[in-house]
Amino acid sequence: MSLKNNLRWYFPILSIFLLCFLVETARGIESDPIVADTLSVELPSVQALKLTPSKLSLKNASDVRRILISALTQSGEWIDVTSQAKLSNVGPEVSIGQQNSIHPAEKGSGQVTVVYADLTSKLPVTVESMEQQPVSFVRQVAPTLSRLGCNSGT
């Protein structure tokens, strides 16, 4: 096969990749997912909150995390209340993003306050560095292509 035949397929594939990348960039990496309307369901009364992990360490400026928030009901069962809980930052070290994601804002130690029903819990957070890391194909580019359906089944 000649070089000309090989290049004939290279440019359309590159164009599709570039189009997918531009569409995702225009939408924004952290766009809101489709979420069903909130139903009016009576939640059981709770007596304790548990945060997993119990403390958080953010390594660099790109290190974004979410935590699991569990509540202990009066009947002794643990339920997941992550989507219903409200998070707020206590200091300037972190900011709270969409879907309660925790983003580093400046180097240092701080706390995130978690509120669910009438219970409050504090999560210690340490931001070790605000250094930008290079883009990772496996952690950033491949998931974006996959979300757009540009992974050709691989």
N, C-alpha and C positions, 0 to 999 in steps of 0.2 A: 504494500500500500504506500502510496506516495505521501509526501509531506502536505501537499495541497489537499488531499482527501482527509487527512487527519485534522487539518485546520478548519475544514468545512464544518465539522461537528463541534469543535472547540468554542467558537464564538457564540453560537446559539445557547449552549450550556452556560457559558459565562454570563450572557445577557440575562438568562433566567435567574441565576444566582444574584446578580446585581439588582434585578427588579425586586426579588424577595427581600433583600437586605434593605433597599430603599423604602419599601412598603412598611416593614417592621420599624424602621427608624422613624418614619413619619407618624406611626401610631403611638410610638413611645414604648420602651421596653416593659415598663410596669403599668400596663393598661388594666383597667378594671375588668375582671372576669364577669361573665354573665351570672348573676345571682338571682335566685327566685325571690319573689316578694316575701317579706317576713310574715309568718303566720301568727295569729293570736293564740298561743298555746300557753297554758298555765304551767310555769316551771316549778319544780319541787323546791321546797325551802332547803337551804344549804347551811352547813355549820363550819366548813373549813375550805380553804383554797390550797392547792398545791401547784407550784410552778416547776416546769421541767424545761430546761435545766434550772437548778436553784440559783445559779449565778452565771453571768455571761461575760465572755472575753472576746472582744472584737479585735482582730489582728491588724487590719489595714482599712483604708478608706472604702474599699469595695466589699467589705465583709458585712453583709446584711443578714439578719437572723430573725426567726420567729420563734415563739415559745409555745408550749402546750400548757393550757390552763385547765386544771381539773378541779371539780368541786365535790365535796363529800356531802351527800344528802342525809336527811334525818334517818333514812332507812339503812344507812351504812354503805351505800353504793357510790362509786366514783363515776362522775359524768364529765364529758368534755364540754367546756363552756368557752372555748377559745374564741369562737366567732361572736359571742354575746358580751364578752368582757371588754372593758374600756382601759386602754393604756395611756399613760401620760408620763412625760419625762420630768424629773425633778431638777436636773441641772442642764448645763449647755453641752454636755459630752455626747448626748445622743438625741436623735429626733425620731418621732414615730411616723411611719409612712402608711401607705395603703395596706389594708388587711392586717393592721397591727404589726407591721414589720419594723424592726429596730435597726436604725441606721447610725453609724458613727458620725459625729459632728466635729468633735475636737478631742485631742488626746487628754486622758485623765480618767478619773473614776466618778461614777454617779449612780443614780438609781432610777428605775422605772417603777411607777406606781400602777398596780393592777387593781381594778375595782370591778366586782361582780356582785349584784344584789346589794346587800348592806355590808359586804366583806371587802377588806382592803389588804393587799399584800405588796411587799416591796421586793424588787429584783435588783441586786447589785450588778452593775455593769462597768467593765473596764475597757477603755479604748487604748490599745497599746501603741498604735501608730496611725498617722493619717497619710502615709505614703501610698501613692497610687501604684497598683500592680499592673503588669502588662496584661493585655487581653488574652484570655484563655479560650482556645478553640473548643475544647471539650466542655467547659462550664458555661460559656457565654454564646458562642457562635452556633454550635451544633443544636442546642435547645431552641434557639430562635428559628433556625431553618426547619426544624422538626415541627414547631408550632404552625408554621406557614404552609406545611405540606411540601416543602422543597427538599425532602431527604430521599426521594426516589425509593422509599421502602427499605432503606438501610439504616 
